[in-house]
Amino acid sequence: QVQLVESGGGLVHTGGSLRLACTASGFTFSGYTMSWYRQASGKERELVAGITSNGGSTNYADSVKGRFTISRDNVKNTVYLQMNSLKPDDTAVYYCNARRVLTNVWGQGTLVTVSS
């Protein structure tokens, strides 16, 4: 069964940090580009960060550059999102995504709330 399970969300104050994790099962994790997306209430889902299958390249939304870091462990089948200097605008449901040609897998999401 193809599955992505996110964890690590929660409530944090402005300026705080959280580390999200997404663990994959049911497919060859190391062959997929992994990404984190987020969707705030009333807004469209947006790309936050992505990392290539071997971890050699990453990309970030301008709004999180310098604050967020994406990484992956292909032994543990897990992708991480380290979020520092969090702001209220970072409040959203964060989704993990696995993608390669003709295949797109989503997790169920984890809620991050940043209080001012």
Helices and strands as residue ranges (DSSP letters): E 3-7, E 10-13, E 18-25, G 29-31, E 33-39, E 46-51, E 58-60, E 68-73, E 78-83, G 88-90, E 92-100, E 103-106, E 110-115
